[in-house]
Amino acid sequence: MDYFELEACIIGWAKEKRIFLESNPMKQSYKTLEEVTELINAIYDRDKNDIKDALGDIMVTLIIQAEMQGVNLEDCMTDVYKIISKRKGKMINGLFVKD
């Protein structure tokens, strides 16, 4: 299954679970934050399985959020890449800081 087929399956799953009917973008953003926190904990614990699980969960929450917002994630990534590919900056303490 390719990414776009998976995305369609995730949206279908979210519809079946009534997420679009009973949730909203703000609640979905809290779900994303919860999953990001799980990723941070998994990284801290150096648990590859939990890292993989958290990354997948984050992707699911982002796909649902995009659908709620009526935006296409591929378009979002394309648009932001056009910006970041030209960005100047430097690494400071292990983080990229834009000029």
Jmol script that loads the backbone (N, CA, C; Angstrom):
load data "model"
ATOM      1  N   MET A   1       0.850  -1.173   0.000  1.00  0.00           N
ATOM      2  CA  MET A   1       0.000   0.000   0.000  1.00  0.00           C
ATOM      3  C   MET A   1       0.899   1.241   0.000  1.00  0.00           C
ATOM      4  N   ASP A   2       0.615   2.208  -0.864  1.00  0.00           N
ATOM      5  CA  ASP A   2       1.436   3.421  -0.874  1.00  0.00           C
ATOM      6  C   ASP A   2       0.875   4.446   0.117  1.00  0.00           C
ATOM      7  N   TYR A   3       1.595   5.555   0.259  1.00  0.00           N
ATOM      8  CA  TYR A   3       1.215   6.576   1.235  1.00  0.00           C
ATOM      9  C   TYR A   3      -0.215   7.065   1.022  1.00  0.00           C
ATOM     10  N   PHE A   4      -0.581   7.343  -0.210  1.00  0.00           N
ATOM     11  CA  PHE A   4      -1.894   7.928  -0.479  1.00  0.00           C
ATOM     12  C   PHE A   4      -3.026   6.937  -0.189  1.00  0.00           C
ATOM     13  N   GLU A   5      -2.770   5.658  -0.424  1.00  0.00           N
ATOM     14  CA  GLU A   5      -3.756   4.637  -0.058  1.00  0.00           C
ATOM     15  C   GLU A   5      -3.898   4.556   1.461  1.00  0.00           C
ATOM     16  N   LEU A   6      -2.761   4.626   2.168  1.00  0.00           N
ATOM     17  CA  LEU A   6      -2.800   4.622   3.627  1.00  0.00           C
ATOM     18  C   LEU A   6      -3.549   5.837   4.162  1.00  0.00           C
ATOM     19  N   GLU A   7      -3.279   6.988   3.567  1.00  0.00           N
ATOM     20  CA  GLU A   7      -3.958   8.214   3.985  1.00  0.00           C
ATOM     21  C   GLU A   7      -5.479   8.053   3.831  1.00  0.00           C
ATOM     22  N   ALA A   8      -5.911   7.511   2.721  1.00  0.00           N
ATOM     23  CA  ALA A   8      -7.343   7.293   2.490  1.00  0.00           C
ATOM     24  C   ALA A   8      -7.913   6.312   3.510  1.00  0.00           C
ATOM     25  N   CYS A   9      -7.163   5.271   3.839  1.00  0.00           N
ATOM     26  CA  CYS A   9      -7.617   4.304   4.844  1.00  0.00           C
ATOM     27  C   CYS A   9      -7.732   4.957   6.218  1.00  0.00           C
ATOM     28  N   ILE A  10      -6.774   5.807   6.563  1.00  0.00           N
ATOM     29  CA  ILE A  10      -6.804   6.496   7.855  1.00  0.00           C
ATOM     30  C   ILE A  10      -8.003   7.427   7.933  1.00  0.00           C
ATOM     31  N   ILE A  11      -8.279   8.144   6.859  1.00  0.00           N
ATOM     32  CA  ILE A  11      -9.455   9.025   6.830  1.00  0.00           C
ATOM     33  C   ILE A  11     -10.732   8.195   6.954  1.00  0.00           C
ATOM     34  N   GLY A  12     -10.788   7.081   6.265  1.00  0.00           N
ATOM     35  CA  GLY A  12     -11.939   6.185   6.382  1.00  0.00           C
ATOM     36  C   GLY A  12     -12.105   5.661   7.799  1.00  0.00           C
ATOM     37  N   TRP A  13     -11.014   5.278   8.431  1.00  0.00           N
ATOM     38  CA  TRP A  13     -11.041   4.805   9.810  1.00  0.00           C
ATOM     39  C   TRP A  13     -11.573   5.899  10.731  1.00  0.00           C
ATOM     40  N   ALA A  14     -11.078   7.139  10.536  1.00  0.00           N
ATOM     41  CA  ALA A  14     -11.516   8.260  11.373  1.00  0.00           C
ATOM     42  C   ALA A  14     -13.012   8.525  11.196  1.00  0.00           C
ATOM     43  N   LYS A  15     -13.501   8.365   9.975  1.00  0.00           N
ATOM     44  CA  LYS A  15     -14.946   8.526   9.735  1.00  0.00           C
ATOM     45  C   LYS A  15     -15.720   7.440  10.471  1.00  0.00           C
ATOM     46  N   GLU A  16     -15.242   6.204  10.380  1.00  0.00           N
ATOM     47  CA  GLU A  16     -15.904   5.087  11.072  1.00  0.00           C
ATOM     48  C   GLU A  16     -15.948   5.308  12.580  1.00  0.00           C
ATOM     49  N   LYS A  17     -14.904   5.893  13.120  1.00  0.00           N
ATOM     50  CA  LYS A  17     -14.810   6.137  14.557  1.00  0.00           C
ATOM     51  C   LYS A  17     -15.503   7.434  14.981  1.00  0.00           C
ATOM     52  N   ARG A  18     -16.114   8.126  14.018  1.00  0.00           N
ATOM     53  CA  ARG A  18     -16.880   9.352  14.258  1.00  0.00           C
ATOM     54  C   ARG A  18     -16.010  10.525  14.738  1.00  0.00           C
ATOM     55  N   ILE A  19     -14.720  10.455  14.430  1.00  0.00           N
ATOM     56  CA  ILE A  19     -13.806  11.513  14.854  1.00  0.00           C
ATOM     57  C   ILE A  19     -14.193  12.841  14.219  1.00  0.00           C
ATOM     58  N   PHE A  20     -14.573  12.830  12.948  1.00  0.00           N
ATOM     59  CA  PHE A  20     -14.934  14.081  12.275  1.00  0.00           C
ATOM     60  C   PHE A  20     -16.255  14.651  12.785  1.00  0.00           C
ATOM     61  N   LEU A  21     -17.116  13.780  13.268  1.00  0.00           N
ATOM     62  CA  LEU A  21     -18.419  14.230  13.777  1.00  0.00           C
ATOM     63  C   LEU A  21     -18.359  14.684  15.232  1.00  0.00           C
ATOM     64  N   GLU A  22     -17.520  14.048  16.021  1.00  0.00           N
ATOM     65  CA  GLU A  22     -17.540  14.288  17.456  1.00  0.00           C
ATOM     66  C   GLU A  22     -16.310  15.012  17.992  1.00  0.00           C
ATOM     67  N   SER A  23     -15.365  15.312  17.127  1.00  0.00           N
ATOM     68  CA  SER A  23     -14.171  16.030  17.556  1.00  0.00           C
ATOM     69  C   SER A  23     -14.088  17.342  16.801  1.00  0.00           C
ATOM     70  N   ASN A  24     -12.983  18.039  16.966  1.00  0.00           N
ATOM     71  CA  ASN A  24     -12.770  19.296  16.254  1.00  0.00           C
ATOM     72  C   ASN A  24     -11.265  19.528  16.133  1.00  0.00           C
ATOM     73  N   PRO A  25     -10.863  20.514  15.321  1.00  0.00           N
ATOM     74  CA  PRO A  25      -9.429  20.725  15.111  1.00  0.00           C
ATOM     75  C   PRO A  25      -8.635  20.991  16.393  1.00  0.00           C
ATOM     76  N   MET A  26      -9.205  21.710  17.347  1.00  0.00           N
ATOM     77  CA  MET A  26      -8.468  21.985  18.586  1.00  0.00           C
ATOM     78  C   MET A  26      -8.246  20.692  19.382  1.00  0.00           C
ATOM     79  N   LYS A  27      -9.283  19.883  19.515  1.00  0.00           N
ATOM     80  CA  LYS A  27      -9.120  18.608  20.222  1.00  0.00           C
ATOM     81  C   LYS A  27      -8.126  17.713  19.500  1.00  0.00           C
ATOM     82  N   GLN A  28      -8.158  17.745  18.181  1.00  0.00           N
ATOM     83  CA  GLN A  28      -7.222  16.940  17.402  1.00  0.00           C
ATOM     84  C   GLN A  28      -5.795  17.435  17.610  1.00  0.00           C
ATOM     85  N   SER A  29      -5.613  18.744  17.762  1.00  0.00           N
ATOM     86  CA  SER A  29      -4.263  19.263  18.008  1.00  0.00           C
ATOM     87  C   SER A  29      -3.744  18.800  19.368  1.00  0.00           C
ATOM     88  N   TYR A  30      -4.639  18.690  20.348  1.00  0.00           N
ATOM     89  CA  TYR A  30      -4.219  18.153  21.649  1.00  0.00           C
ATOM     90  C   TYR A  30      -3.800  16.688  21.529  1.00  0.00           C
ATOM     91  N   LYS A  31      -4.486  15.948  20.663  1.00  0.00           N
ATOM     92  CA  LYS A  31      -4.115  14.548  20.424  1.00  0.00           C
ATOM     93  C   LYS A  31      -2.723  14.476  19.799  1.00  0.00           C
ATOM     94  N   THR A  32      -2.440  15.375  18.859  1.00  0.00           N
ATOM     95  CA  THR A  32      -1.105  15.418  18.259  1.00  0.00           C
ATOM     96  C   THR A  32      -0.064  15.720  19.330  1.00  0.00           C
ATOM     97  N   LEU A  33      -0.349  16.689  20.191  1.00  0.00           N
ATOM     98  CA  LEU A  33       0.582  17.046  21.265  1.00  0.00           C
ATOM     99  C   LEU A  33       0.840  15.851  22.188  1.00  0.00           C
ATOM    100  N   GLU A  34      -0.209  15.111  22.498  1.00  0.00           N
ATOM    101  CA  GLU A  34      -0.071  13.912  23.328  1.00  0.00           C
ATOM    102  C   GLU A  34       0.874  12.913  22.665  1.00  0.00           C
ATOM    103  N   GLU A  35       0.716  12.727  21.367  1.00  0.00           N
ATOM    104  CA  GLU A  35       1.565  11.771  20.648  1.00  0.00           C
ATOM    105  C   GLU A  35       3.010  12.271  20.542  1.00  0.00           C
ATOM    106  N   VAL A  36       3.195  13.583  20.393  1.00  0.00           N
ATOM    107  CA  VAL A  36       4.551  14.150  20.358  1.00  0.00           C
ATOM    108  C   VAL A  36       5.231  13.935  21.713  1.00  0.00           C
ATOM    109  N   THR A  37       4.481  14.101  22.781  1.00  0.00           N
ATOM    110  CA  THR A  37       5.031  13.837  24.115  1.00  0.00           C
ATOM    111  C   THR A  37       5.461  12.383  24.239  1.00  0.00           C
ATOM    112  N   GLU A  38       4.664  11.470  23.702  1.00  0.00           N
ATOM    113  CA  GLU A  38       5.051  10.052  23.714  1.00  0.00           C
ATOM    114  C   GLU A  38       6.333   9.835  22.910  1.00  0.00           C
ATOM    115  N   LEU A  39       6.485  10.553  21.805  1.00  0.00           N
ATOM    116  CA  LEU A  39       7.721  10.456  21.021  1.00  0.00           C
ATOM    117  C   LEU A  39       8.919  10.940  21.826  1.00  0.00           C
ATOM    118  N   ILE A  40       8.763  12.055  22.495  1.00  0.00           N
ATOM    119  CA  ILE A  40       9.859  12.593  23.320  1.00  0.00           C
ATOM    120  C   ILE A  40      10.266  11.574  24.379  1.00  0.00           C
ATOM    121  N   ASN A  41       9.286  10.974  25.023  1.00  0.00           N
ATOM    122  CA  ASN A  41       9.590   9.963  26.052  1.00  0.00           C
ATOM    123  C   ASN A  41      10.278   8.749  25.447  1.00  0.00           C
ATOM    124  N   ALA A  42       9.832   8.326  24.275  1.00  0.00           N
ATOM    125  CA  ALA A  42      10.446   7.167  23.615  1.00  0.00           C
ATOM    126  C   ALA A  42      11.883   7.468  23.204  1.00  0.00           C
ATOM    127  N   ILE A  43      12.121   8.683  22.726  1.00  0.00           N
ATOM    128  CA  ILE A  43      13.494   9.079  22.374  1.00  0.00           C
ATOM    129  C   ILE A  43      14.362   9.077  23.628  1.00  0.00           C
ATOM    130  N   TYR A  44      13.849   9.649  24.696  1.00  0.00           N
ATOM    131  CA  TYR A  44      14.587   9.683  25.960  1.00  0.00           C
ATOM    132  C   TYR A  44      14.939   8.266  26.416  1.00  0.00           C
ATOM    133  N   ASP A  45      13.969   7.345  26.270  1.00  0.00           N
ATOM    134  CA  ASP A  45      14.184   5.951  26.680  1.00  0.00           C
ATOM    135  C   ASP A  45      14.958   5.129  25.647  1.00  0.00           C
ATOM    136  N   ARG A  46      15.208   5.723  24.490  1.00  0.00           N
ATOM    137  CA  ARG A  46      15.896   5.034  23.384  1.00  0.00           C
ATOM    138  C   ARG A  46      15.181   3.737  22.992  1.00  0.00           C
ATOM    139  N   ASP A  47      13.845   3.831  22.960  1.00  0.00           N
ATOM    140  CA  ASP A  47      13.010   2.671  22.638  1.00  0.00           C
ATOM    141  C   ASP A  47      12.550   2.781  21.187  1.00  0.00           C
ATOM    142  N   LYS A  48      13.243   2.063  20.301  1.00  0.00           N
ATOM    143  CA  LYS A  48      12.968   2.155  18.858  1.00  0.00           C
ATOM    144  C   LYS A  48      11.533   1.774  18.518  1.00  0.00           C
ATOM    145  N   ASN A  49      10.988   0.764  19.164  1.00  0.00           N
ATOM    146  CA  ASN A  49       9.610   0.362  18.874  1.00  0.00           C
ATOM    147  C   ASN A  49       8.621   1.460  19.246  1.00  0.00           C
ATOM    148  N   ASP A  50       8.816   2.068  20.411  1.00  0.00           N
ATOM    149  CA  ASP A  50       7.931   3.155  20.829  1.00  0.00           C
ATOM    150  C   ASP A  50       8.127   4.403  19.972  1.00  0.00           C
ATOM    151  N   ILE A  51       9.356   4.634  19.512  1.00  0.00           N
ATOM    152  CA  ILE A  51       9.610   5.757  18.606  1.00  0.00           C
ATOM    153  C   ILE A  51       8.818   5.560  17.315  1.00  0.00           C
ATOM    154  N   LYS A  52       8.911   4.370  16.759  1.00  0.00           N
ATOM    155  CA  LYS A  52       8.190   4.064  15.518  1.00  0.00           C
ATOM    156  C   LYS A  52       6.681   4.202  15.722  1.00  0.00           C
ATOM    157  N   ASP A  53       6.173   3.688  16.834  1.00  0.00           N
ATOM    158  CA  ASP A  53       4.748   3.782  17.146  1.00  0.00           C
ATOM    159  C   ASP A  53       4.311   5.242  17.284  1.00  0.00           C
ATOM    160  N   ALA A  54       5.099   6.037  17.992  1.00  0.00           N
ATOM    161  CA  ALA A  54       4.745   7.446  18.199  1.00  0.00           C
ATOM    162  C   ALA A  54       4.762   8.216  16.882  1.00  0.00           C
ATOM    163  N   LEU A  55       5.760   7.961  16.050  1.00  0.00           N
ATOM    164  CA  LEU A  55       5.810   8.641  14.750  1.00  0.00           C
ATOM    165  C   LEU A  55       4.580   8.301  13.911  1.00  0.00           C
ATOM    166  N   GLY A  56       4.187   7.028  13.911  1.00  0.00           N
ATOM    167  CA  GLY A  56       2.985   6.628  13.186  1.00  0.00           C
ATOM    168  C   GLY A  56       1.744   7.312  13.733  1.00  0.00           C
ATOM    169  N   ASP A  57       1.631   7.353  15.073  1.00  0.00           N
ATOM    170  CA  ASP A  57       0.482   8.012  15.693  1.00  0.00           C
ATOM    171  C   ASP A  57       0.432   9.499  15.366  1.00  0.00           C
ATOM    172  N   ILE A  58       1.596  10.137  15.350  1.00  0.00           N
ATOM    173  CA  ILE A  58       1.653  11.562  14.998  1.00  0.00           C
ATOM    174  C   ILE A  58       1.162  11.761  13.568  1.00  0.00           C
ATOM    175  N   MET A  59       1.619  10.909  12.660  1.00  0.00           N
ATOM    176  CA  MET A  59       1.183  11.009  11.266  1.00  0.00           C
ATOM    177  C   MET A  59      -0.329  10.856  11.148  1.00  0.00           C
ATOM    178  N   VAL A  60      -0.895   9.907  11.890  1.00  0.00           N
ATOM    179  CA  VAL A  60      -2.348   9.711  11.856  1.00  0.00           C
ATOM    180  C   VAL A  60      -3.060  10.977  12.314  1.00  0.00           C
ATOM    181  N   THR A  61      -2.593  11.569  13.412  1.00  0.00           N
ATOM    182  CA  THR A  61      -3.258  12.782  13.911  1.00  0.00           C
ATOM    183  C   THR A  61      -3.122  13.931  12.925  1.00  0.00           C
ATOM    184  N   LEU A  62      -1.999  14.011  12.228  1.00  0.00           N
ATOM    185  CA  LEU A  62      -1.811  15.086  11.240  1.00  0.00           C
ATOM    186  C   LEU A  62      -2.695  14.880  10.012  1.00  0.00           C
ATOM    187  N   ILE A  63      -2.839  13.636   9.591  1.00  0.00           N
ATOM    188  CA  ILE A  63      -3.722  13.343   8.452  1.00  0.00           C
ATOM    189  C   ILE A  63      -5.162  13.726   8.797  1.00  0.00           C
ATOM    190  N   ILE A  64      -5.589  13.378  10.001  1.00  0.00           N
ATOM    191  CA  ILE A  64      -6.949  13.733  10.423  1.00  0.00           C
ATOM    192  C   ILE A  64      -7.094  15.243  10.523  1.00  0.00           C
ATOM    193  N   GLN A  65      -6.102  15.918  11.079  1.00  0.00           N
ATOM    194  CA  GLN A  65      -6.145  17.382  11.191  1.00  0.00           C
ATOM    195  C   GLN A  65      -6.235  18.036   9.816  1.00  0.00           C
ATOM    196  N   ALA A  66      -5.438  17.558   8.888  1.00  0.00           N
ATOM    197  CA  ALA A  66      -5.459  18.113   7.531  1.00  0.00           C
ATOM    198  C   ALA A  66      -6.845  17.956   6.914  1.00  0.00           C
ATOM    199  N   GLU A  67      -7.438  16.791   7.102  1.00  0.00           N
ATOM    200  CA  GLU A  67      -8.780  16.556   6.571  1.00  0.00           C
ATOM    201  C   GLU A  67      -9.791  17.507   7.224  1.00  0.00           C
ATOM    202  N   MET A  68      -9.662  17.707   8.526  1.00  0.00           N
ATOM    203  CA  MET A  68     -10.547  18.640   9.233  1.00  0.00           C
ATOM    204  C   MET A  68     -10.398  20.059   8.707  1.00  0.00           C
ATOM    205  N   GLN A  69      -9.182  20.411   8.349  1.00  0.00           N
ATOM    206  CA  GLN A  69      -8.889  21.776   7.888  1.00  0.00           C
ATOM    207  C   GLN A  69      -9.129  21.949   6.392  1.00  0.00           C
ATOM    208  N   GLY A  70      -9.384  20.844   5.696  1.00  0.00           N
ATOM    209  CA  GLY A  70      -9.600  20.919   4.258  1.00  0.00           C
ATOM    210  C   GLY A  70      -8.342  21.235   3.475  1.00  0.00           C
ATOM    211  N   VAL A  71      -7.204  20.758   3.990  1.00  0.00           N
ATOM    212  CA  VAL A  71      -5.928  20.969   3.297  1.00  0.00           C
ATOM    213  C   VAL A  71      -5.304  19.622   2.957  1.00  0.00           C
ATOM    214  N   ASN A  72      -4.449  19.637   1.970  1.00  0.00           N
ATOM    215  CA  ASN A  72      -3.762  18.452   1.496  1.00  0.00           C
ATOM    216  C   ASN A  72      -2.345  18.467   2.059  1.00  0.00           C
ATOM    217  N   LEU A  73      -1.956  17.403   2.766  1.00  0.00           N
ATOM    218  CA  LEU A  73      -0.632  17.375   3.385  1.00  0.00           C
ATOM    219  C   LEU A  73       0.501  17.433   2.371  1.00  0.00           C
ATOM    220  N   GLU A  74       0.311  16.815   1.223  1.00  0.00           N
ATOM    221  CA  GLU A  74       1.354  16.880   0.194  1.00  0.00           C
ATOM    222  C   GLU A  74       1.570  18.324  -0.235  1.00  0.00           C
ATOM    223  N   ASP A  75       0.489  19.078  -0.394  1.00  0.00           N
ATOM    224  CA  ASP A  75       0.611  20.499  -0.736  1.00  0.00           C
ATOM    225  C   ASP A  75       1.309  21.267   0.379  1.00  0.00           C
ATOM    226  N   CYS A  76       0.965  20.950   1.627  1.00  0.00           N
ATOM    227  CA  CYS A  76       1.604  21.613   2.768  1.00  0.00           C
ATOM    228  C   CYS A  76       3.114  21.379   2.755  1.00  0.00           C
ATOM    229  N   MET A  77       3.513  20.123   2.543  1.00  0.00           N
ATOM    230  CA  MET A  77       4.941  19.801   2.527  1.00  0.00           C
ATOM    231  C   MET A  77       5.643  20.453   1.353  1.00  0.00           C
ATOM    232  N   THR A  78       4.996  20.464   0.199  1.00  0.00           N
ATOM    233  CA  THR A  78       5.580  21.097  -0.984  1.00  0.00           C
ATOM    234  C   THR A  78       5.795  22.579  -0.745  1.00  0.00           C
ATOM    235  N   ASP A  79       4.768  23.242  -0.222  1.00  0.00           N
ATOM    236  CA  ASP A  79       4.859  24.681   0.034  1.00  0.00           C
ATOM    237  C   ASP A  79       5.953  25.009   1.043  1.00  0.00           C
ATOM    238  N   VAL A  80       6.020  24.248   2.126  1.00  0.00           N
ATOM    239  CA  VAL A  80       7.024  24.546   3.145  1.00  0.00           C
ATOM    240  C   VAL A  80       8.427  24.195   2.654  1.00  0.00           C
ATOM    241  N   TYR A  81       8.554  23.149   1.834  1.00  0.00           N
ATOM    242  CA  TYR A  81       9.880  22.822   1.312  1.00  0.00           C
ATOM    243  C   TYR A  81      10.415  23.943   0.424  1.00  0.00           C
ATOM    244  N   LYS A  82       9.537  24.554  -0.345  1.00  0.00           N
ATOM    245  CA  LYS A  82       9.957  25.681  -1.186  1.00  0.00           C
ATOM    246  C   LYS A  82      10.552  26.800  -0.337  1.00  0.00           C
ATOM    247  N   ILE A  83      10.061  26.947   0.871  1.00  0.00           N
ATOM    248  CA  ILE A  83      10.565  27.984   1.783  1.00  0.00           C
ATOM    249  C   ILE A  83      11.852  27.535   2.470  1.00  0.00           C
ATOM    250  N   ILE A  84      11.820  26.346   3.071  1.00  0.00           N
ATOM    251  CA  ILE A  84      12.985  25.920   3.852  1.00  0.00           C
ATOM    252  C   ILE A  84      14.187  25.595   2.983  1.00  0.00           C
ATOM    253  N   SER A  85      13.959  25.205   1.730  1.00  0.00           N
ATOM    254  CA  SER A  85      15.093  24.870   0.861  1.00  0.00           C
ATOM    255  C   SER A  85      15.970  26.084   0.571  1.00  0.00           C
ATOM    256  N   LYS A  86      15.411  27.268   0.741  1.00  0.00           N
ATOM    257  CA  LYS A  86      16.164  28.512   0.509  1.00  0.00           C
ATOM    258  C   LYS A  86      16.605  29.170   1.813  1.00  0.00           C
ATOM    259  N   ARG A  87      16.236  28.578   2.918  1.00  0.00           N
ATOM    260  CA  ARG A  87      16.493  29.183   4.230  1.00  0.00           C
ATOM    261  C   ARG A  87      17.978  29.131   4.574  1.00  0.00           C
ATOM    262  N   LYS A  88      18.461  30.205   5.100  1.00  0.00           N
ATOM    263  CA  LYS A  88      19.839  30.302   5.585  1.00  0.00           C
ATOM    264  C   LYS A  88      19.795  30.229   7.100  1.00  0.00           C
ATOM    265  N   GLY A  89      20.850  29.695   7.678  1.00  0.00           N
ATOM    266  CA  GLY A  89      20.933  29.593   9.123  1.00  0.00           C
ATOM    267  C   GLY A  89      22.147  28.793   9.526  1.00  0.00           C
ATOM    268  N   LYS A  90      22.162  28.419  10.794  1.00  0.00           N
ATOM    269  CA  LYS A  90      23.301  27.656  11.299  1.00  0.00           C
ATOM    270  C   LYS A  90      22.845  26.769  12.446  1.00  0.00           C
ATOM    271  N   MET A  91      23.672  25.794  12.745  1.00  0.00           N
ATOM    272  CA  MET A  91      23.416  24.903  13.858  1.00  0.00           C
ATOM    273  C   MET A  91      23.933  25.540  15.139  1.00  0.00           C
ATOM    274  N   ILE A  92      23.069  25.589  16.156  1.00  0.00           N
ATOM    275  CA  ILE A  92      23.454  26.087  17.470  1.00  0.00           C
ATOM    276  C   ILE A  92      22.944  25.083  18.502  1.00  0.00           C
ATOM    277  N   ASN A  93      23.886  24.513  19.257  1.00  0.00           N
ATOM    278  CA  ASN A  93      23.546  23.523  20.294  1.00  0.00           C
ATOM    279  C   ASN A  93      22.678  22.399  19.753  1.00  0.00           C
ATOM    280  N   GLY A  94      22.985  21.926  18.548  1.00  0.00           N
ATOM    281  CA  GLY A  94      22.283  20.792  17.978  1.00  0.00           C
ATOM    282  C   GLY A  94      20.961  21.120  17.308  1.00  0.00           C
ATOM    283  N   LEU A  95      20.612  22.400  17.190  1.00  0.00           N
ATOM    284  CA  LEU A  95      19.375  22.817  16.540  1.00  0.00           C
ATOM    285  C   LEU A  95      19.675  23.788  15.406  1.00  0.00           C
ATOM    286  N   PHE A  96      18.940  23.653  14.301  1.00  0.00           N
ATOM    287  CA  PHE A  96      19.093  24.597  13.196  1.00  0.00           C
ATOM    288  C   PHE A  96      18.319  25.869  13.550  1.00  0.00           C
ATOM    289  N   VAL A  97      19.033  26.989  13.510  1.00  0.00           N
ATOM    290  CA  VAL A  97      18.423  28.297  13.793  1.00  0.00           C
ATOM    291  C   VAL A  97      18.495  29.121  12.537  1.00  0.00           C
ATOM    292  N   LYS A  98      17.320  29.518  12.029  1.00  0.00           N
ATOM    293  CA  LYS A  98      17.301  30.296  10.790  1.00  0.00           C
ATOM    294  C   LYS A  98      17.767  31.721  11.040  1.00  0.00           C
ATOM    295  N   ASP A  99      18.385  32.316   9.998  1.00  0.00           N
ATOM    296  CA  ASP A  99      18.831  33.699  10.080  1.00  0.00           C
ATOM    297  C   ASP A  99      17.646  34.628  10.057  1.00  0.00           C
TER     298      ASP A  99
END
end "model"
wireframe off; spacefill off
backbone 0.3
color backbone group
